[in-house]
Amino acid sequence: MGSQGFQLGEVFSYESLVHAVAGATGSVTAMTVFFPLDTARLRLQVDEKRTARSTPAILAEIIKEEGLLAPYRGWFPVICSLCCSNFVYFYCFHSVKATWLRGQRSTPGKDLIIGIVAGVVNVLVTTPLWVVNTRLKLQGAKFRNEDIQPTHYRGIVDALVQIVQSEGVSALWNGTCPSLLLVLNPGIQFMIYEALKRQLRRGVLQELSSLEVFVIGAVAKAVATTVTYPLQTVQSILRFGQHRQQREQSKLLSSLRSVTYLLINRVRRSGILGLFKGLEAKLLQTVLTAALMFLLYEKIAAATFRVMGVKQPLTSR
């Protein structure tokens, strides 16, 4: 009973809650600042027939055709999803870390495993929100690809209801398979981030400078994003779910078969580089967003612990 109480105390701890709130707040703020870059990335991934290749060009097209506020279309559902997703991820990451390590020093391998576990929990809990926000963000967009069917949702709740009624409950978890494979993304990101942070601190319990946090956050995200980008493209297409497919294909190509089919289909249409379409916009958006998110997260968490007079153990930082 004492051991169980100790483990529960680590899972449901004040420290994990602070990390979760700080991570969610930092991610929401950073995403709001760089949201137009994510809009450009998503259009390039989903709309294969769009000719504009660069981020400035795609944003100029969107503003010209759809209005000045179009780059911020779908901001609210994205922010809601991101807030929930990062809260769950940061909470799980630090809870599992505290439970497993119990005061011992972490290693890159352990950080990767912990990141993957937190990622799996996050995917299973928050995928319906990401399916909805992907569709809301693309609703009303002018596509070059005629195979894309328009949607008409009035908000998050209406989208959830319509998707369940017209496509079934399972449609809310569209893209779960690549999402589960993509838990490698935050896993790699946190592994590199924590390793670089330990290296810079060299075992001394001290706060890193803002520049150091920003740089290592950017480096960690750049590596993780480049390695996993083809799966992110497939994930976006599956979440959007509005491409017309032959019935026999939509029935047979599920789970890993859908991922394989979409990867092969993209290579046949656009070559190997087609798997990386939108990578420039994704790197620009995700690296800047992650760097700013980590910076805000570290500062908010450190300030909160200082105000509450709580001293963090070395393994939690």
C-alpha positions as CSV (number, residue, x, y, z in Angstrom):
1,M,0.0,0.0,0.0
2,G,2.8,2.4,0.8
3,S,4.5,1.7,-2.5
4,Q,1.2,2.2,-4.4
5,G,0.6,5.5,-2.5
6,F,4.1,6.6,-3.4
7,Q,3.6,5.9,-7.1
8,L,0.2,7.5,-7.2
9,G,1.7,10.5,-5.5
10,E,4.2,10.8,-8.3
11,V,1.5,10.4,-11.1
12,F,-0.9,12.9,-9.5
13,S,1.7,15.4,-8.4
14,Y,1.8,19.2,-8.1
15,E,5.0,19.2,-10.1
16,S,3.5,17.3,-13.0
17,L,0.5,19.7,-13.0
18,V,2.8,22.7,-13.2
19,H,4.8,21.2,-16.1
20,A,1.5,20.4,-17.9
21,V,0.0,23.9,-17.4
22,A,3.3,25.6,-18.4
23,G,3.6,23.4,-21.5
24,A,0.1,24.0,-22.6
25,T,0.4,27.8,-22.0
26,G,3.7,28.0,-23.9
27,S,2.4,26.0,-26.9
28,V,-0.8,28.0,-27.2
29,T,1.0,31.3,-27.2
30,A,3.7,30.1,-29.6
31,M,1.1,28.6,-32.0
32,T,-0.9,31.8,-32.0
33,V,2.2,33.8,-33.1
34,F,3.1,31.5,-35.9
35,F,-0.3,30.1,-36.9
36,P,-0.3,31.4,-40.5
37,L,2.8,29.3,-41.2
38,D,0.8,26.2,-40.1
39,T,-2.0,27.2,-42.5
40,A,0.5,27.3,-45.4
41,R,2.0,23.9,-44.4
42,L,-1.5,22.2,-44.2
43,R,-2.6,23.5,-47.6
44,L,0.7,22.3,-49.2
45,Q,0.2,18.8,-47.7
46,V,-3.5,18.4,-48.5
47,D,-3.9,20.2,-51.8
48,E,-1.5,18.4,-54.2
49,K,-2.4,20.5,-57.3
50,R,-1.5,23.9,-55.8
51,T,1.4,25.3,-57.8
52,A,2.8,27.7,-55.2
53,R,5.7,26.1,-53.5
54,S,7.1,28.6,-51.0
55,T,5.6,29.7,-47.8
56,P,5.3,33.4,-48.7
57,A,3.7,32.5,-52.1
58,I,1.1,30.2,-50.6
59,L,0.2,32.8,-47.9
60,A,-0.1,35.5,-50.6
61,E,-2.4,33.3,-52.6
62,I,-4.6,32.5,-49.6
63,I,-4.9,36.1,-48.6
64,K,-5.7,37.2,-52.2
65,E,-8.3,34.5,-52.8
66,E,-9.9,34.1,-49.4
67,G,-9.3,37.3,-47.5
68,L,-6.8,38.8,-45.0
69,L,-8.0,36.7,-42.0
70,A,-7.9,33.4,-44.0
71,P,-4.4,32.4,-42.6
72,Y,-6.0,32.3,-39.2
73,R,-9.0,30.2,-40.2
74,G,-9.6,27.4,-37.7
75,W,-7.5,29.1,-35.0
76,F,-9.8,28.4,-32.1
77,P,-10.3,24.6,-32.6
78,V,-6.5,24.3,-33.3
79,I,-5.7,26.1,-30.1
80,C,-8.2,24.1,-28.1
81,S,-6.8,20.8,-29.4
82,L,-3.2,22.0,-28.9
83,C,-3.9,23.1,-25.3
84,C,-5.4,19.7,-24.4
85,S,-2.8,17.8,-26.4
86,N,0.2,19.5,-24.8
87,F,-1.4,19.4,-21.3
88,V,-1.8,15.6,-21.6
89,Y,1.7,15.1,-23.1
90,F,3.6,17.2,-20.6
91,Y,1.7,15.7,-17.7
92,C,2.2,12.1,-18.9
93,F,5.9,12.8,-19.7
94,H,6.8,14.2,-16.3
95,S,4.5,11.7,-14.4
96,V,6.1,8.7,-16.1
97,K,9.5,10.2,-15.7
98,A,9.1,10.7,-12.0
99,T,7.6,7.3,-11.4
100,W,10.3,5.5,-13.4
101,L,13.4,7.4,-12.4
102,R,12.6,8.1,-8.7
103,G,15.3,10.6,-8.3
104,Q,17.9,8.9,-10.6
105,R,19.5,10.7,-13.5
106,S,17.8,10.2,-16.9
107,T,19.4,9.1,-20.1
108,P,18.5,9.7,-23.8
109,G,17.2,6.2,-24.2
110,K,14.9,6.6,-21.2
111,D,13.8,10.0,-22.4
112,L,12.9,8.5,-25.7
113,I,10.8,5.6,-24.2
114,I,9.1,8.0,-21.8
115,G,8.3,10.4,-24.7
116,I,6.8,7.5,-26.8
117,V,4.6,6.4,-23.9
118,A,3.4,9.9,-23.3
119,G,2.8,10.3,-27.0
120,V,0.7,7.1,-27.3
121,V,-1.6,8.3,-24.4
122,N,-1.8,11.7,-26.0
123,V,-2.8,10.3,-29.4
124,L,-5.5,8.0,-28.1
125,V,-7.1,10.8,-26.0
126,T,-6.9,13.8,-28.3
127,T,-7.1,12.5,-31.9
128,P,-10.8,13.3,-32.3
129,L,-10.0,17.0,-31.5
130,W,-7.3,17.0,-34.2
131,V,-9.6,15.4,-36.8
132,V,-12.1,18.2,-36.2
133,N,-9.6,21.0,-36.2
134,T,-8.0,19.8,-39.4
135,R,-11.4,19.9,-41.1
136,L,-12.5,23.2,-39.7
137,K,-9.2,24.8,-40.6
138,L,-9.6,23.7,-44.3
139,Q,-13.3,24.5,-44.4
140,G,-14.1,27.2,-47.0
141,A,-10.6,26.9,-48.5
142,K,-10.3,27.1,-52.3
143,F,-8.6,23.9,-53.5
144,R,-7.0,23.1,-56.8
145,N,-7.7,19.4,-56.3
146,E,-11.2,18.5,-57.5
147,D,-11.2,15.2,-55.6
148,I,-11.6,17.2,-52.3
149,Q,-15.1,17.4,-51.0
150,P,-16.3,20.6,-49.2
151,T,-17.5,20.4,-45.6
152,H,-20.0,22.5,-43.7
153,Y,-19.5,22.6,-40.0
154,R,-20.7,25.3,-37.6
155,G,-18.1,24.6,-34.9
156,I,-16.3,21.9,-32.9
157,V,-19.4,20.2,-31.4
158,D,-21.3,20.4,-34.7
159,A,-18.3,18.9,-36.5
160,L,-18.0,16.0,-34.0
161,V,-21.8,15.3,-34.4
162,Q,-21.7,15.4,-38.2
163,I,-18.7,13.2,-38.5
164,V,-20.2,10.6,-36.2
165,Q,-23.5,10.7,-38.0
166,S,-22.2,10.5,-41.5
167,E,-19.0,8.5,-41.1
168,G,-19.3,6.7,-37.8
169,V,-17.5,7.0,-34.5
170,S,-14.3,5.4,-35.9
171,A,-13.9,8.4,-38.3
172,L,-13.0,10.6,-35.2
173,W,-9.8,8.5,-35.0
174,N,-8.9,8.9,-38.7
175,G,-5.1,9.1,-38.9
176,T,-4.5,7.3,-35.6
177,C,-2.2,4.8,-37.2
178,P,0.3,7.4,-38.6
179,S,-0.3,9.4,-35.4
180,L,0.9,6.4,-33.3
181,L,3.9,6.0,-35.6
182,L,4.5,9.8,-35.2
183,V,4.8,9.5,-31.4
184,L,8.5,9.2,-32.5
185,N,8.3,12.9,-33.3
186,P,7.9,14.2,-29.8
187,G,9.8,11.3,-28.5
188,I,12.9,12.2,-30.6
189,Q,12.2,15.9,-29.8
190,F,12.2,15.5,-26.1
191,M,15.1,13.1,-26.1
192,I,17.3,15.6,-28.0
193,Y,16.0,18.5,-26.0
194,E,16.6,16.8,-22.6
195,A,20.1,15.5,-23.7
196,L,21.2,19.0,-24.9
197,K,19.8,20.6,-21.7
198,R,21.8,18.1,-19.6
199,Q,24.9,18.7,-21.6
200,L,24.7,22.5,-21.3
201,R,24.0,22.3,-17.6
202,R,26.6,19.6,-17.1
203,G,24.9,18.3,-14.0
204,V,24.6,21.7,-12.3
205,L,21.1,22.7,-11.1
206,Q,20.8,26.0,-12.8
207,E,18.5,27.6,-15.3
208,L,19.6,27.9,-18.9
209,S,19.6,31.3,-20.6
210,S,16.6,32.2,-22.9
211,L,18.8,31.9,-25.9
212,E,20.1,28.5,-25.0
213,V,16.5,27.2,-24.4
214,F,15.4,28.7,-27.7
215,V,18.2,27.2,-29.7
216,I,18.1,23.6,-28.3
217,G,14.3,23.6,-28.6
218,A,14.7,24.6,-32.3
219,V,17.4,22.0,-33.0
220,A,15.4,19.2,-31.3
221,K,12.2,20.0,-33.3
222,A,14.0,20.4,-36.6
223,V,15.6,17.0,-36.4
224,A,12.3,15.3,-35.2
225,T,10.2,17.0,-37.9
226,T,12.5,16.2,-40.8
227,V,12.8,12.5,-39.9
228,T,9.0,12.0,-39.5
229,Y,7.6,14.5,-42.1
230,P,6.3,11.9,-44.7
231,L,4.1,10.3,-42.0
232,Q,2.9,13.8,-41.0
233,T,1.7,14.4,-44.6
234,V,-0.2,11.1,-44.6
235,Q,-1.6,12.0,-41.2
236,S,-3.0,15.3,-42.5
237,I,-4.6,13.6,-45.5
238,L,-6.3,10.9,-43.4
239,R,-7.5,13.5,-40.8
240,F,-9.0,15.6,-43.5
241,G,-10.7,12.6,-44.9
242,Q,-12.5,14.4,-47.8
243,H,-10.6,12.9,-50.8
244,R,-12.9,10.8,-53.0
245,Q,-11.7,7.2,-53.2
246,Q,-13.2,4.2,-54.9
247,R,-15.3,2.2,-52.5
248,E,-13.3,-0.9,-52.6
249,Q,-10.2,1.1,-51.8
250,S,-11.7,2.9,-48.8
251,K,-12.9,-0.5,-47.4
252,L,-9.6,-2.4,-47.9
253,L,-7.1,0.3,-47.3
254,S,-7.3,0.9,-43.6
255,S,-4.8,1.2,-40.8
256,L,-1.3,0.4,-42.1
257,R,-2.6,-0.3,-45.6
258,S,-3.9,3.2,-45.8
259,V,-0.6,4.7,-44.8
260,T,1.3,2.5,-47.3
261,Y,-1.2,3.3,-50.1
262,L,-1.0,7.1,-49.5
263,L,2.8,7.1,-49.3
264,I,3.1,5.1,-52.5
265,N,0.4,7.2,-54.3
266,R,2.2,10.4,-53.3
267,V,5.5,9.1,-54.7
268,R,3.9,8.0,-57.9
269,R,2.3,11.4,-58.5
270,S,5.0,13.7,-57.3
271,G,8.1,11.6,-56.8
272,I,10.1,11.1,-53.5
273,L,10.1,14.9,-53.0
274,G,6.3,14.8,-52.9
275,L,6.5,13.2,-49.5
276,F,8.3,16.4,-48.3
277,K,5.9,18.9,-49.9
278,G,5.3,21.7,-47.4
279,L,8.4,20.8,-45.4
280,E,9.8,24.3,-45.7
281,A,6.6,25.8,-44.2
282,K,6.4,23.0,-41.6
283,L,10.0,23.5,-40.5
284,L,9.7,27.3,-40.4
285,Q,6.5,27.0,-38.4
286,T,7.2,24.1,-36.2
287,V,10.8,25.0,-35.3
288,L,9.9,28.6,-34.4
289,T,6.8,27.4,-32.5
290,A,8.7,24.7,-30.6
291,A,11.6,27.0,-29.7
292,L,9.2,29.7,-28.4
293,M,7.1,27.0,-26.7
294,F,10.1,25.5,-24.8
295,L,11.3,29.0,-23.8
296,L,7.9,30.0,-22.4
297,Y,7.4,26.6,-20.8
298,E,10.8,26.7,-19.0
299,K,10.2,30.3,-17.8
300,I,6.6,29.7,-16.6
301,A,7.5,26.4,-14.8
302,A,10.6,27.9,-13.2
303,A,8.7,31.1,-12.1
304,T,5.8,29.0,-10.7
305,F,8.1,26.7,-8.7
306,R,10.0,29.8,-7.3
307,V,6.8,31.5,-6.3
308,M,5.5,28.4,-4.5
309,G,8.9,27.8,-2.9
310,V,9.2,24.3,-4.5
311,K,12.7,23.1,-5.4
312,Q,12.8,20.8,-8.4
313,P,15.0,17.7,-8.5
314,L,17.6,17.5,-11.1
315,T,15.9,14.7,-13.0
316,S,12.8,16.8,-13.7
317,R,14.6,19.6,-15.4
